[in-house]
């Protein structure tokens, strides 16, 4: 079922090629910074914050670690909740520098489950942020579950759960262990959520309307309404 959903979304939206990054020298670290800054923020605003950091040549782990908190706050202010996010960035950087000396290769050589547990222990790193770091920066076969994915699972008969770990494990067990597939599928689900499967969904043009419980319900209500009008 999941592969059929993936194929329909790919056919509609095309390849998404996530995670967007423009850093040539340190793209993985930029992804990690972006994953933390994008919490409760639009990517457009996160891009502005990352641009601010780039202009100061701060997409570098040790330079960012040594930056004064007040200066960091001002640079990332466009991403919102800048004081909270500055603390979260500094918490990650402290862990990263002290545990792995700021070495991404060393960090990502750590066994997956051990590293995931370590990241989840860092203040401000929740499951979605953690798995975004592992998948997009570390190229680890971890499926990222976000609000769009949970919404899809509620409306489409995918899995009868809304719990993060259960949904993540379901996707990982029922898809080939392909990092690129995981990246594309997650990005396509986000695209679906942004364009059709919204809080107030636009079911008529949705590529998944056939088989979607919500779309079927909406269609049945529309038919009944027309029948009443016809009477």
Secondary structure, DSSP 8 states (H G I E B T S, - for coil): -HHHHHHHHHHHH-----S----SS-HHHHHHHHHHHTTTS-HHHHHHHHHHHHHTT--SHHHHHTS-HHHHHHHTGGGS-HHHHHHHHHHHHHHHHHHHTT-HHHHHTS-HHHHHHHHHTSTT--HHHHHHIIIIIT--S-----HHHHHHHHHBTS-S---HHHHHHHHHHSS-S-HHHHHHHHHHHHHHHHHTSSSS---TT-TT-TTBHHHHHHHHHHHHHHHHHH-
